[in-house]
Amino acid sequence: RKEVEQDPGPFNVPEGATVAFNCTYSNSASQSFFWYRQDCRKEPKLLMSVYSSGNEDGRFTAQLNRASQYISLLIRDSKLSDSATYLCVVNREGSYIPTFGRGTSLIVHP
Amino acid sequence: GAVVSQHPSWVICKSGTSVKIECRSLDFQATTMFWYRQFPKQSLMLMATSNEGSKATYEQGVEKDKFLINHASLTLSTLTVTSAHPEDSSFYICMPEGQNEQFFGPGTRLTVL
């Protein structure tokens, strides 16, 4: 089983739609979780950290389910500019070494 | 956030040549630097972890004699791809070890002909 798994998509949604991505991780002792956004041919950029209590940043909501070992990202009111690849990242147990999922591609169309 | 630069941003070279990629932390001291590689439509894969003043730690399957890492100062880590071949063509990205947030360098796109 891969350390971090994501559905590669692509998710093709119209503007204004709500879309959710899930990510599962294999190491139950992992402590830090993040969502990154990567645009084509660019480096990943941190979108948001994921906390146990769940957290929200504008149209983006991240949640963590430790029992089931999955992380989710919800995007409301999708914009064309949200089109990108969203990477789920889990730090290895006891370290700051990030392990990346292969990413989920989102395409928002008019 | 942290500012990290990489040079060059892209490079095209002939098979058999060596390519040096520099990663600089511009506004902080990076004791540890992670080097990742990303093939098209694939995930970022950790290649090695470099530590200032000591030998790098390589991930399983990464040849340390082919990918030479030097971390001689707290603001500069370099990755040298020796005797590059077409299969080494990839996007190479550095990232300093952080606390709660992680910031990447802008990446170097290597194409080996």
Backbone of each chain as ProteinMPNN parsed JSONL, in Angstrom:
{"seq_chain_A": "RKEVEQDPGPFNVPEGATVAFNCTYSNSASQSFFWYRQDCRKEPKLLMSVYSSGNEDGRFTAQLNRASQYISLLIRDSKLSDSATYLCVVNREGSYIPTFGRGTSLIVHP", "coords_chain_A": {"N_chain_A": [[0.853, -1.197, 0.0], [0.531, 2.223, -0.824], [2.112, 5.049, 0.743], [0.706, 7.472, 0.777], [-2.335, 8.011, -0.707], [-4.234, 9.078, -3.481], [-7.074, 9.85, -5.487], [-6.481, 10.264, -8.813], [-8.109, 11.671, -10.56], [-9.14, 13.208, -13.676], [-11.163, 15.709, -12.009], [-13.853, 17.192, -13.289], [-15.547, 20.063, -13.27], [-18.283, 22.441, -13.196], [-18.149, 26.039, -13.01], [-18.79, 27.404, -9.803], [-19.574, 25.075, -8.629], [-19.462, 22.621, -5.975], [-16.794, 20.744, -4.801], [-15.155, 17.78, -3.718], [-12.234, 16.303, -2.403], [-10.576, 13.316, -1.505], [-8.107, 11.711, 0.554], [-5.994, 9.1, 1.489], [-3.922, 7.75, 4.063], [-1.184, 5.679, 5.107], [0.31, 5.362, 7.43], [-0.437, 5.221, 10.677], [0.632, 6.678, 12.716], [1.282, 9.16, 11.826], [1.548, 12.708, 12.051], [1.313, 15.278, 10.996], [-0.409, 17.108, 8.52], [-1.193, 18.185, 5.22], [-2.55, 20.224, 2.578], [-1.574, 20.868, -0.689], [-1.305, 22.996, -3.541], [-0.698, 22.612, -6.96], [0.251, 24.159, -9.85], [0.41, 23.798, -13.419], [3.614, 22.799, -14.424], [4.84, 24.175, -12.391], [6.133, 24.845, -9.056], [4.869, 23.14, -6.106], [2.527, 24.786, -3.963], [1.774, 25.715, -0.672], [-1.457, 25.153, 0.407], [-3.212, 24.754, 2.589], [-2.882, 23.817, 6.038], [-3.87, 20.84, 7.789], [-5.931, 20.279, 10.435], [-6.774, 18.448, 13.417], [-9.263, 19.152, 14.358], [-10.455, 20.052, 12.162], [-10.48, 22.576, 9.645], [-11.042, 25.799, 8.18], [-10.729, 27.904, 5.361], [-11.759, 30.504, 3.895], [-13.239, 29.589, 0.937], [-12.405, 27.047, 1.174], [-12.26, 23.971, 2.876], [-10.78, 21.84, 5.165], [-10.485, 18.539, 6.415], [-9.767, 16.068, 8.885], [-9.658, 12.649, 9.474], [-8.74, 10.634, 11.768], [-9.235, 8.04, 12.671], [-10.076, 6.631, 10.451], [-8.025, 7.22, 8.842], [-7.915, 9.232, 6.819], [-7.922, 12.201, 4.822], [-9.594, 15.139, 3.903], [-10.53, 17.518, 1.376], [-12.52, 20.237, 0.765], [-13.945, 22.199, -1.683], [-15.749, 25.022, -2.141], [-18.1, 26.787, -4.249], [-16.637, 26.841, -6.774], [-14.014, 28.298, -8.694], [-12.756, 29.381, -11.885], [-10.067, 29.753, -11.643], [-9.346, 27.925, -9.763], [-8.585, 25.652, -10.965], [-6.255, 23.153, -11.051], [-3.688, 20.967, -9.767], [-4.18, 19.12, -6.867], [-2.418, 18.364, -4.063], [-2.027, 15.94, -1.624], [-0.452, 15.821, 1.473], [1.566, 14.205, 3.804], [3.335, 14.169, 6.766], [6.136, 12.206, 7.624], [6.203, 9.914, 10.34], [7.241, 11.37, 13.335], [8.909, 13.237, 12.156], [9.807, 15.989, 9.945], [9.587, 15.35, 7.349], [8.057, 15.484, 4.362], [5.624, 13.452, 2.727], [4.285, 12.878, -0.392], [1.117, 12.611, -2.008], [0.02, 11.506, -5.27], [-1.495, 13.441, -6.342], [-4.541, 15.169, -7.199], [-6.31, 16.024, -9.992], [-7.988, 18.966, -10.858], [-10.408, 20.426, -12.854], [-11.973, 23.299, -13.645], [-14.682, 24.465, -15.38], [-16.258, 26.938, -17.531]], "CA_chain_A": [[0.0, 0.0, 0.0], [1.3, 3.451, -0.877], [2.018, 5.844, 1.971], [-0.355, 8.464, 0.609], [-3.057, 7.695, -1.937], [-5.254, 10.006, -3.932], [-7.695, 9.615, -6.779], [-5.848, 11.257, -9.696], [-9.088, 12.424, -11.33], [-9.485, 14.575, -13.288], [-12.49, 16.136, -11.642], [-14.236, 18.228, -14.238], [-16.757, 20.628, -12.673], [-18.608, 23.796, -13.67], [-17.972, 27.129, -12.046], [-19.814, 27.478, -8.776], [-19.823, 23.758, -8.038], [-18.712, 22.194, -4.798], [-16.069, 19.514, -5.113], [-14.423, 17.263, -2.559], [-11.179, 15.33, -2.656], [-10.145, 12.541, -0.349], [-6.75, 11.202, 0.521], [-5.769, 8.162, 2.59], [-2.515, 7.559, 4.409], [-1.007, 4.332, 5.661], [0.979, 5.363, 8.731], [-1.368, 5.743, 11.674], [1.333, 7.551, 13.658], [1.535, 10.463, 11.193], [1.033, 13.788, 12.887], [1.104, 16.548, 10.284], [-1.095, 16.885, 7.255], [-1.316, 19.432, 4.465], [-2.962, 20.223, 1.18], [-0.835, 21.779, -1.549], [-1.82, 23.192, -4.885], [0.38, 22.705, -7.944], [-0.138, 24.525, -11.205], [1.192, 23.105, -14.435], [5.02, 23.167, -14.59], [5.254, 25.046, -11.294], [6.336, 24.142, -7.798], [3.682, 23.126, -5.241], [2.396, 25.855, -2.974], [0.948, 25.319, 0.447], [-2.83, 25.667, 0.402], [-3.603, 24.836, 3.992], [-2.595, 22.695, 6.922], [-5.087, 20.139, 8.193], [-5.901, 20.056, 11.874], [-7.683, 17.401, 13.878], [-10.605, 19.704, 14.559], [-10.944, 20.581, 10.889], [-10.252, 24.006, 9.515], [-11.646, 26.421, 7.016], [-10.075, 29.123, 4.887], [-12.581, 30.986, 2.79], [-14.036, 28.566, 0.266], [-11.731, 25.762, 1.352], [-12.388, 23.328, 4.182], [-10.007, 20.604, 5.271], [-10.837, 17.727, 7.579], [-8.916, 14.913, 9.152], [-10.304, 11.546, 10.183], [-7.615, 9.772, 12.191], [-9.675, 6.648, 12.823], [-10.1, 6.033, 9.118], [-6.779, 7.622, 8.176], [-8.083, 9.972, 5.589], [-7.975, 13.66, 4.857], [-10.449, 15.623, 2.821], [-10.509, 18.94, 1.021], [-13.776, 20.638, 0.135], [-13.882, 23.516, -2.319], [-17.091, 25.527, -2.46], [-18.18, 27.877, -5.224], [-15.414, 26.705, -7.567], [-13.656, 29.345, -9.652], [-11.89, 28.909, -12.963], [-8.689, 29.805, -11.157], [-9.081, 26.787, -8.884], [-8.074, 24.551, -11.787], [-4.876, 22.847, -10.66], [-3.562, 19.66, -9.134], [-4.173, 19.273, -5.415], [-1.565, 17.321, -3.497], [-2.172, 15.606, -0.21], [0.891, 15.647, 2.023], [1.595, 13.685, 5.172], [4.707, 14.082, 7.271], [6.496, 10.915, 8.206], [6.138, 9.881, 11.804], [8.364, 11.896, 14.094], [9.815, 14.057, 11.352], [9.199, 16.993, 9.084], [9.79, 14.91, 5.966], [6.735, 15.317, 3.741], [5.377, 12.437, 1.709], [3.249, 13.415, -1.255], [0.273, 11.819, -2.88], [0.286, 11.841, -6.667], [-2.275, 14.613, -6.708], [-5.849, 15.074, -7.848], [-6.451, 17.11, -10.967], [-9.286, 19.633, -10.896], [-10.642, 21.325, -13.99], [-13.215, 24.044, -13.489], [-15.01, 25.037, -16.69], [-17.324, 27.963, -17.477]], "C_chain_A": [[0.884, 1.242, 0.0], [1.095, 4.248, 0.399], [0.873, 6.833, 1.922], [-1.034, 8.195, -0.734], [-4.152, 8.707, -2.221], [-5.821, 9.522, -5.251], [-7.138, 10.669, -7.732], [-6.829, 12.122, -10.473], [-8.854, 12.234, -12.816], [-10.941, 14.737, -12.87], [-12.805, 17.339, -12.536], [-15.569, 18.814, -13.769], [-17.033, 22.011, -13.237], [-18.31, 24.821, -12.585], [-19.112, 27.121, -11.049], [-20.096, 26.153, -8.086], [-19.016, 23.58, -6.753], [-18.054, 20.861, -5.122], [-15.264, 19.088, -3.897], [-13.401, 16.227, -3.001], [-10.873, 14.587, -1.36], [-8.732, 12.028, -0.548], [-6.617, 10.236, 1.691], [-4.281, 8.005, 2.819], [-2.369, 6.264, 5.201], [-0.432, 4.314, 7.071], [0.096, 6.029, 9.784], [-0.709, 6.697, 12.66], [1.65, 8.921, 13.069], [0.861, 11.561, 11.993], [0.692, 15.069, 12.13], [0.567, 16.278, 8.891], [-1.315, 18.227, 6.552], [-1.996, 19.17, 3.129], [-2.131, 21.271, 0.448], [-1.562, 21.895, -2.884], [-0.615, 23.299, -5.809], [-0.203, 23.047, -9.315], [0.836, 23.888, -12.19], [2.603, 23.675, -14.532], [5.499, 24.166, -13.531], [5.498, 24.21, -10.046], [5.041, 24.119, -6.993], [3.698, 24.303, -4.267], [1.422, 25.417, -1.892], [-0.418, 25.977, 0.359], [-3.316, 25.825, 1.838], [-3.115, 23.617, 4.755], [-3.932, 22.068, 7.314], [-4.981, 19.806, 9.664], [-6.974, 19.052, 12.267], [-9.124, 17.892, 13.996], [-11.225, 20.171, 13.246], [-10.689, 22.071, 10.825], [-10.739, 24.511, 8.17], [-10.873, 27.683, 6.658], [-10.841, 29.592, 3.669], [-13.429, 29.876, 2.207], [-13.491, 27.146, 0.483], [-11.893, 25.237, 2.775], [-11.619, 22.024, 4.162], [-10.431, 19.857, 6.523], [-9.937, 16.508, 7.664], [-9.724, 13.876, 9.923], [-9.213, 10.547, 10.54], [-8.022, 8.302, 12.256], [-9.645, 5.928, 11.483], [-8.875, 6.391, 8.284], [-7.045, 8.251, 6.822], [-8.241, 11.461, 5.862], [-8.85, 14.107, 3.697], [-10.238, 17.115, 2.594], [-11.794, 19.243, 0.275], [-13.593, 22.04, -0.437], [-15.304, 23.915, -2.695], [-17.007, 26.624, -3.502], [-16.918, 27.921, -6.099], [-15.253, 27.856, -8.565], [-12.787, 28.722, -10.75], [-10.441, 28.816, -12.49], [-8.355, 28.685, -10.174], [-8.541, 25.594, -9.66], [-6.591, 24.339, -11.5], [-4.851, 21.392, -10.199], [-3.417, 19.874, -7.641], [-3.466, 18.062, -4.799], [-1.822, 17.159, -2.01], [-0.789, 15.275, 0.334], [0.803, 15.212, 3.478], [3.048, 13.614, 5.618], [4.951, 12.71, 7.869], [6.487, 11.016, 9.727], [7.414, 10.434, 12.43], [9.327, 12.752, 13.308], [9.041, 15.122, 10.612], [9.375, 16.621, 7.619], [8.437, 14.649, 5.34], [6.71, 14.197, 2.707], [4.16, 12.885, 0.914], [2.406, 12.331, -1.902], [0.541, 12.243, -4.316], [-0.558, 13.007, -7.158], [-3.59, 14.282, -7.379], [-6.017, 16.279, -8.745], [-7.876, 17.653, -10.954], [-9.335, 20.562, -12.106], [-11.988, 21.982, -13.773], [-13.505, 24.736, -14.819], [-16.167, 26.02, -16.563], [-18.701, 27.334, -17.578]], "O_chain_A": [[1.87, 1.308, 0.735], [0.058, 4.147, 1.055], [0.154, 7.014, 2.904], [-0.375, 8.156, -1.773], [-4.888, 9.131, -1.33], [-5.135, 8.866, -6.034], [-7.307, 11.863, -7.483], [-6.457, 13.177, -10.988], [-8.395, 11.16, -13.205], [-11.823, 14.003, -13.316], [-12.106, 18.352, -12.524], [-16.603, 18.151, -13.855], [-16.115, 22.684, -13.707], [-18.233, 24.496, -11.4], [-20.261, 26.862, -11.405], [-20.785, 26.117, -7.066], [-18.041, 24.284, -6.493], [-18.696, 19.958, -5.658], [-14.758, 19.921, -3.146], [-13.672, 15.388, -3.859], [-10.909, 15.159, -0.27], [-8.235, 11.927, -1.67], [-7.09, 10.536, 2.787], [-3.479, 8.113, 1.891], [-3.299, 5.815, 5.871], [-0.655, 3.366, 7.824], [-0.09, 7.245, 9.778], [-1.395, 7.441, 13.361], [2.234, 9.761, 13.753], [-0.23, 11.387, 12.536], [-0.137, 15.857, 12.587], [1.008, 15.37, 8.187], [-1.582, 19.249, 7.184], [-2.011, 18.047, 2.625], [-2.0, 22.409, 0.901], [-2.32, 21.013, -3.288], [0.363, 23.978, -5.498], [-1.034, 22.319, -9.857], [1.943, 23.493, -11.825], [2.78, 24.882, -14.701], [6.452, 24.911, -13.759], [5.128, 23.038, -9.978], [4.194, 24.993, -7.175], [4.755, 24.745, -3.817], [0.381, 24.824, -2.172], [-0.529, 27.198, 0.25], [-3.771, 26.895, 2.242], [-2.958, 22.532, 4.195], [-4.986, 22.691, 7.186], [-4.046, 19.128, 10.09], [-7.948, 18.839, 11.544], [-10.073, 17.144, 13.763], [-12.368, 20.626, 13.214], [-10.686, 22.749, 11.853], [-10.834, 23.778, 7.185], [-10.424, 28.427, 7.531], [-10.602, 29.133, 2.552], [-14.25, 29.284, 2.909], [-14.077, 26.17, 0.012], [-11.69, 25.963, 3.747], [-11.783, 21.205, 3.258], [-10.703, 20.462, 7.56], [-9.428, 16.0, 6.665], [-10.392, 14.199, 10.906], [-8.814, 9.721, 9.718], [-7.227, 7.422, 11.926], [-9.242, 4.768, 11.393], [-8.715, 5.917, 7.159], [-6.472, 7.85, 5.809], [-8.627, 11.9, 6.945], [-8.831, 13.498, 2.627], [-9.829, 17.856, 3.488], [-12.119, 18.594, -0.719], [-13.137, 22.95, 0.256], [-15.972, 23.229, -3.469], [-15.988, 27.303, -3.631], [-16.224, 28.937, -6.144], [-16.213, 28.314, -9.184], [-12.169, 27.675, -10.556], [-9.697, 27.92, -12.886], [-7.195, 28.52, -9.797], [-8.084, 24.622, -9.057], [-5.777, 25.243, -11.686], [-5.861, 20.69, -10.241], [-2.626, 20.707, -7.198], [-3.864, 16.913, -4.99], [-1.831, 18.127, -1.25], [-0.039, 14.524, -0.29], [0.058, 15.785, 4.272], [3.891, 13.057, 4.916], [4.087, 12.134, 8.529], [6.733, 12.076, 10.303], [8.521, 10.015, 12.092], [10.455, 12.975, 13.749], [7.811, 15.166, 10.636], [9.318, 17.486, 6.746], [7.739, 13.712, 5.727], [7.645, 14.023, 1.926], [3.127, 13.231, 1.487], [2.908, 11.277, -2.291], [1.224, 13.24, -4.549], [-0.355, 13.503, -8.267], [-3.732, 13.253, -8.04], [-5.882, 17.42, -8.303], [-8.844, 16.896, -11.03], [-8.432, 21.364, -12.342], [-13.019, 21.311, -13.724], [-12.68, 25.497, -15.324], [-16.954, 25.953, -15.619], [-19.707, 28.043, -17.549]]}, "seq_chain_B": "GAVVSQHPSWVICKSGTSVKIECRSLDFQATTMFWYRQFPKQSLMLMATSNEGSKATYEQGVEKDKFLINHASLTLSTLTVTSAHPEDSSFYICMPEGQNEQFFGPGTRLTVL", "coords_chain_B": {"N_chain_B": [[6.23, 34.166, 4.167], [8.832, 31.647, 3.861], [11.598, 32.283, 1.689], [12.817, 30.765, -1.112], [15.22, 30.043, -3.506], [16.029, 28.706, -6.729], [18.481, 27.615, -9.014], [19.703, 26.562, -12.147], [16.522, 27.614, -13.589], [15.638, 26.141, -15.658], [17.127, 23.636, -17.729], [18.79, 22.338, -20.529], [20.549, 19.626, -21.701], [23.224, 17.641, -23.095], [23.351, 14.076, -23.306], [25.314, 12.452, -20.886], [26.619, 14.61, -19.811], [27.231, 16.648, -16.877], [25.11, 18.175, -14.491], [24.558, 20.919, -12.452], [22.546, 21.892, -9.787], [21.413, 24.606, -7.965], [20.244, 25.477, -4.748], [18.946, 27.938, -2.806], [18.375, 29.381, 0.356], [16.883, 32.313, 1.101], [16.134, 34.051, 3.145], [16.492, 32.895, 5.567], [18.077, 30.432, 7.689], [18.882, 27.279, 6.591], [19.134, 24.305, 7.934], [18.587, 21.766, 7.162], [17.816, 20.291, 4.05], [15.462, 19.198, 1.719], [15.444, 17.206, -1.187], [13.561, 16.777, -4.035], [12.079, 14.913, -6.728], [10.175, 15.061, -9.665], [8.403, 13.347, -11.997], [6.595, 13.626, -15.137], [3.129, 13.9, -14.568], [3.288, 12.493, -12.253], [3.85, 11.848, -8.718], [5.595, 13.948, -6.333], [8.726, 12.758, -5.496], [10.748, 11.95, -2.824], [14.179, 12.357, -2.938], [16.558, 12.712, -1.508], [17.926, 13.765, 1.637], [19.54, 16.55, 2.714], [22.039, 17.666, 4.963], [23.443, 20.371, 6.615], [26.878, 20.53, 6.635], [27.281, 17.8, 6.878], [27.026, 14.375, 5.626], [24.695, 13.598, 3.016], [21.48, 12.013, 3.248], [20.216, 9.358, 1.489], [17.323, 8.286, -0.288], [15.889, 5.029, -0.675], [16.906, 3.331, -3.559], [17.88, 5.534, -4.879], [20.726, 6.636, -6.444], [23.608, 7.455, -4.835], [26.076, 8.146, -5.877], [25.48, 9.121, -8.287], [23.763, 11.224, -7.971], [24.894, 13.83, -6.613], [25.102, 15.486, -3.579], [25.628, 18.503, -1.939], [25.947, 20.372, 0.959], [27.085, 22.858, 2.016], [26.797, 25.241, 3.361], [24.584, 27.184, 5.466], [22.795, 28.39, 3.842], [22.891, 27.41, 1.323], [22.387, 24.665, -0.771], [23.395, 22.097, -2.942], [22.638, 20.122, -5.808], [24.008, 17.774, -7.846], [23.659, 16.307, -10.897], [25.201, 13.709, -12.168], [26.769, 12.657, -15.191], [24.416, 12.74, -16.855], [21.439, 11.211, -18.139], [18.834, 10.585, -20.594], [16.684, 9.484, -19.106], [16.906, 10.776, -16.727], [15.688, 13.125, -17.028], [13.598, 15.451, -15.652], [11.648, 17.172, -13.119], [13.173, 18.952, -10.737], [13.106, 19.686, -7.354], [13.732, 21.675, -4.509], [13.389, 21.806, -0.951], [13.404, 23.462, 2.079], [13.723, 22.2, 5.407], [10.981, 22.604, 7.52], [8.924, 24.021, 10.123], [6.02, 24.324, 10.773], [5.079, 24.892, 8.305], [5.715, 24.368, 4.841], [7.909, 25.294, 2.349], [8.63, 25.438, -1.045], [11.391, 25.51, -3.347], [11.435, 27.123, -6.582], [11.88, 25.192, -8.47], [13.671, 23.152, -10.87], [13.78, 22.451, -14.188], [14.891, 19.777, -15.871], [16.122, 18.664, -18.905], [17.349, 16.083, -20.703], [19.064, 15.353, -23.549]], "CA_chain_B": [[6.785, 32.824, 4.143], [10.231, 31.503, 3.514], [11.937, 32.508, 0.289], [13.797, 29.793, -1.578], [15.477, 30.189, -4.942], [16.743, 27.626, -7.391], [19.124, 28.014, -10.264], [18.863, 27.295, -13.085], [15.108, 27.237, -13.578], [15.511, 25.056, -16.624], [18.383, 23.34, -18.393], [18.802, 21.282, -21.545], [21.942, 19.222, -21.847], [23.452, 16.402, -23.834], [23.563, 12.89, -22.496], [26.693, 12.274, -20.443], [27.129, 15.788, -19.112], [26.796, 16.814, -15.491], [24.321, 19.393, -14.282], [24.516, 21.325, -11.05], [21.369, 22.688, -9.431], [21.621, 25.29, -6.687], [19.059, 25.836, -3.978], [19.338, 28.905, -1.784], [17.367, 29.957, 1.243], [17.251, 33.725, 1.017], [15.838, 34.866, 4.323], [16.608, 32.107, 6.793], [19.132, 29.424, 7.619], [18.308, 25.947, 6.406], [20.039, 23.243, 8.367], [18.236, 20.564, 6.414], [17.147, 20.546, 2.774], [14.943, 18.013, 1.039], [15.468, 17.257, -2.645], [12.523, 15.957, -4.624], [12.056, 14.799, -8.18], [8.81, 14.814, -10.118], [8.226, 13.015, -13.406], [5.288, 14.089, -15.601], [1.916, 13.286, -14.056], [3.624, 11.668, -11.096], [3.994, 12.559, -7.457], [6.95, 14.323, -5.938], [9.381, 11.663, -4.783], [11.925, 12.393, -2.09], [15.415, 11.715, -3.377], [17.579, 12.731, -0.464], [17.871, 14.816, 2.648], [20.888, 17.055, 2.947], [22.235, 18.337, 6.237], [24.592, 21.261, 6.568], [28.101, 20.057, 7.255], [27.392, 16.339, 6.974], [26.635, 13.66, 4.408], [23.265, 13.513, 2.745], [20.812, 10.717, 3.402], [19.52, 9.085, 0.239], [16.201, 7.358, -0.245], [16.149, 3.737, -1.315], [16.798, 3.356, -5.005], [18.533, 6.726, -5.429], [22.168, 6.399, -6.459], [24.313, 8.593, -4.242], [27.203, 8.531, -6.717], [24.963, 9.786, -9.468], [23.139, 12.477, -7.521], [25.787, 14.325, -5.569], [24.519, 16.588, -2.825], [26.539, 19.232, -1.073], [25.233, 21.363, 1.777], [28.258, 23.417, 2.691], [26.452, 26.385, 4.201], [23.196, 27.173, 5.913], [21.931, 29.032, 2.859], [23.078, 26.846, -0.014], [22.517, 23.221, -0.979], [23.469, 21.84, -4.383], [22.429, 18.764, -6.311], [24.662, 17.592, -9.134], [23.304, 15.095, -11.627], [26.404, 13.376, -12.914], [26.581, 11.838, -16.384], [22.962, 12.689, -17.016], [20.868, 10.474, -19.266], [17.448, 11.01, -20.839], [15.762, 9.064, -18.041], [17.047, 11.71, -15.602], [14.882, 14.311, -17.327], [12.58, 15.535, -14.611], [11.517, 18.444, -12.424], [13.872, 18.792, -9.459], [12.662, 20.754, -6.453], [14.279, 21.614, -3.158], [12.533, 22.345, 0.087], [14.057, 23.45, 3.392], [12.909, 21.64, 6.476], [10.273, 23.669, 8.219], [8.247, 23.668, 11.346], [4.618, 24.09, 10.506], [4.77, 25.11, 6.896], [6.772, 23.91, 3.961], [8.007, 26.123, 1.16], [9.492, 24.874, -2.06], [12.029, 26.322, -4.358], [10.616, 27.163, -7.788], [12.109, 24.01, -9.286], [14.554, 23.157, -12.045], [13.322, 21.459, -15.17], [16.051, 19.226, -16.58], [15.868, 17.858, -20.098], [18.591, 15.492, -21.198], [18.825, 14.896, -24.922]], "C_chain_B": [[8.236, 32.813, 3.712], [10.448, 31.733, 2.026], [13.071, 31.573, -0.088], [13.993, 29.995, -3.068], [16.213, 28.976, -5.458], [17.322, 28.145, -8.696], [19.847, 26.821, -10.863], [17.394, 26.873, -12.968], [14.831, 26.155, -14.611], [16.869, 24.853, -17.298], [18.173, 22.201, -19.378], [20.251, 20.909, -21.768], [22.02, 17.928, -22.646], [23.673, 15.257, -22.86], [25.049, 12.761, -22.145], [27.283, 13.465, -19.716], [26.6, 15.822, -17.69], [26.114, 18.163, -15.336], [24.262, 19.682, -12.793], [23.321, 22.221, -10.826], [21.612, 23.286, -8.054], [20.294, 25.644, -6.042], [19.505, 26.739, -2.832], [18.147, 29.327, -0.935], [17.768, 31.411, 1.461], [17.029, 34.504, 2.307], [15.894, 34.075, 5.627], [17.72, 31.082, 6.609], [18.518, 28.031, 7.586], [19.339, 24.889, 6.79], [19.831, 21.98, 7.533], [17.477, 20.957, 5.151], [16.69, 19.218, 2.196], [15.04, 18.23, -0.46], [14.449, 16.256, -3.184], [12.693, 15.93, -6.146], [10.628, 14.472, -8.569], [8.815, 14.55, -11.616], [6.826, 13.439, -13.825], [4.142, 13.237, -15.066], [2.178, 12.332, -12.883], [3.748, 12.529, -9.849], [5.427, 13.033, -7.263], [7.535, 13.165, -5.141], [10.639, 12.2, -4.11], [13.143, 11.614, -2.568], [16.401, 11.59, -2.217], [17.324, 13.886, 0.482], [19.292, 15.28, 2.906], [20.931, 17.817, 4.264], [23.52, 19.151, 6.174], [25.769, 20.673, 7.323], [28.228, 18.562, 7.403], [26.896, 15.688, 5.688], [25.118, 13.624, 4.262], [22.757, 12.1, 2.99], [19.966, 10.484, 2.171], [18.385, 8.093, 0.464], [16.581, 6.072, -1.002], [15.959, 3.864, -2.825], [17.431, 4.569, -5.659], [20.042, 6.551, -5.31], [22.914, 7.614, -5.932], [25.5, 9.042, -5.084], [26.757, 9.241, -7.985], [24.374, 11.161, -9.11], [23.935, 12.976, -6.311], [25.169, 15.549, -4.885], [25.561, 17.183, -1.912], [25.755, 20.304, -0.333], [26.274, 22.036, 2.662], [27.942, 24.605, 3.587], [24.975, 26.33, 4.541], [22.246, 27.817, 4.908], [22.045, 28.418, 1.474], [23.207, 25.331, 0.028], [22.536, 23.002, -2.49], [23.255, 20.365, -4.674], [23.087, 18.702, -7.679], [24.247, 16.248, -9.724], [24.497, 14.762, -12.514], [26.077, 12.45, -14.081], [25.085, 11.623, -16.649], [22.553, 11.91, -18.255], [19.416, 10.89, -19.455], [16.469, 10.62, -19.735], [15.878, 9.914, -16.776], [16.255, 12.989, -15.842], [13.703, 14.358, -16.361], [12.537, 16.964, -14.078], [12.119, 18.232, -11.038], [13.539, 19.983, -8.567], [13.302, 20.559, -5.086], [13.276, 22.21, -2.182], [13.267, 22.307, 1.428], [13.132, 22.841, 4.431], [12.267, 22.771, 7.249], [9.648, 23.164, 9.491], [6.789, 23.341, 11.057], [4.228, 24.304, 9.053], [5.978, 24.709, 6.065], [6.771, 24.762, 2.698], [9.027, 25.542, 0.2], [10.266, 25.936, -2.807], [11.18, 26.236, -5.619], [10.86, 25.997, -8.74], [13.061, 24.24, -10.443], [14.088, 22.056, -12.974], [14.518, 21.03, -16.005], [15.585, 18.375, -17.743], [17.195, 17.378, -20.633], [18.315, 14.897, -22.567], [19.595, 13.627, -25.246]], "O_chain_B": [[8.789, 33.818, 3.264], [9.586, 31.415, 1.206], [14.138, 31.582, 0.525], [13.018, 30.106, -3.811], [16.93, 28.303, -4.717], [16.738, 28.987, -9.377], [20.553, 26.12, -10.138], [17.08, 25.88, -12.313], [13.907, 25.356, -14.46], [17.659, 25.79, -17.419], [17.471, 21.231, -19.094], [21.091, 21.778, -22.0], [21.027, 17.227, -22.841], [24.127, 15.457, -21.733], [25.92, 12.937, -22.997], [28.328, 13.351, -19.076], [25.65, 15.119, -17.344], [26.493, 19.151, -15.964], [23.958, 18.807, -11.982], [23.098, 23.181, -11.563], [21.966, 22.586, -7.106], [19.348, 26.058, -6.711], [20.329, 26.355, -2.002], [17.06, 29.593, -1.447], [18.862, 31.698, 1.948], [17.684, 35.523, 2.53], [15.405, 34.53, 6.661], [18.234, 30.896, 5.506], [17.731, 27.664, 8.458], [20.289, 24.625, 6.053], [20.77, 21.238, 7.244], [16.613, 21.833, 5.174], [17.437, 18.24, 2.186], [14.749, 19.321, -0.951], [14.466, 15.072, -2.847], [13.345, 16.784, -6.748], [9.949, 13.702, -7.889], [9.185, 15.418, -12.407], [5.952, 13.6, -12.974], [4.19, 12.007, -15.112], [1.356, 11.467, -12.58], [3.751, 13.758, -9.912], [6.347, 12.578, -7.943], [6.901, 12.655, -4.217], [11.483, 12.825, -4.751], [13.143, 10.383, -2.599], [16.987, 10.534, -1.976], [16.611, 14.84, 0.169], [20.152, 14.481, 3.276], [19.987, 18.516, 4.629], [24.557, 18.66, 5.728], [25.666, 20.358, 8.508], [29.195, 18.087, 7.998], [26.409, 16.364, 4.782], [24.373, 13.62, 5.242], [23.512, 11.128, 2.943], [19.106, 11.297, 1.834], [18.479, 7.187, 1.293], [17.476, 6.063, -1.847], [14.974, 4.432, -3.297], [17.513, 4.628, -6.885], [20.57, 6.345, -4.217], [22.852, 8.689, -6.53], [25.895, 10.206, -5.013], [27.557, 9.88, -8.669], [24.49, 12.121, -9.872], [23.682, 12.598, -5.167], [24.77, 16.512, -5.539], [26.28, 16.474, -1.207], [24.989, 21.054, -0.939], [26.334, 21.818, 3.872], [28.727, 24.942, 4.474], [24.218, 25.537, 3.98], [21.03, 27.794, 5.098], [21.367, 28.858, 0.546], [24.028, 24.784, 0.765], [21.786, 23.642, -3.227], [23.637, 19.489, -3.897], [22.76, 19.488, -8.567], [24.46, 15.195, -9.123], [24.764, 15.456, -13.495], [25.22, 11.573, -13.974], [24.58, 10.501, -16.662], [23.229, 11.945, -19.283], [18.828, 11.491, -18.556], [15.522, 11.358, -19.463], [15.059, 9.795, -15.864], [16.163, 13.84, -14.957], [12.916, 13.415, -16.272], [13.282, 17.838, -14.521], [11.621, 17.419, -10.259], [13.672, 21.137, -8.974], [13.402, 19.443, -4.577], [12.427, 23.019, -2.555], [13.704, 21.243, 1.865], [11.91, 22.956, 4.34], [12.913, 23.763, 7.589], [9.831, 22.01, 9.879], [6.392, 22.177, 11.102], [3.135, 23.918, 8.64], [7.113, 24.716, 6.542], [5.734, 24.925, 2.055], [10.144, 25.198, 0.588], [9.86, 27.095, -2.89], [10.303, 25.377, -5.72], [10.125, 25.831, -9.714], [13.234, 25.359, -10.927], [14.013, 20.887, -12.597], [15.086, 21.826, -16.752], [14.757, 17.478, -17.583], [18.065, 18.179, -20.976], [17.441, 14.045, -22.724], [19.501, 13.115, -26.362]]}, "name": "protein", "num_of_chains": 2, "seq": "RKEVEQDPGPFNVPEGATVAFNCTYSNSASQSFFWYRQDCRKEPKLLMSVYSSGNEDGRFTAQLNRASQYISLLIRDSKLSDSATYLCVVNREGSYIPTFGRGTSLIVHPGAVVSQHPSWVICKSGTSVKIECRSLDFQATTMFWYRQFPKQSLMLMATSNEGSKATYEQGVEKDKFLINHASLTLSTLTVTSAHPEDSSFYICMPEGQNEQFFGPGTRLTVL"}
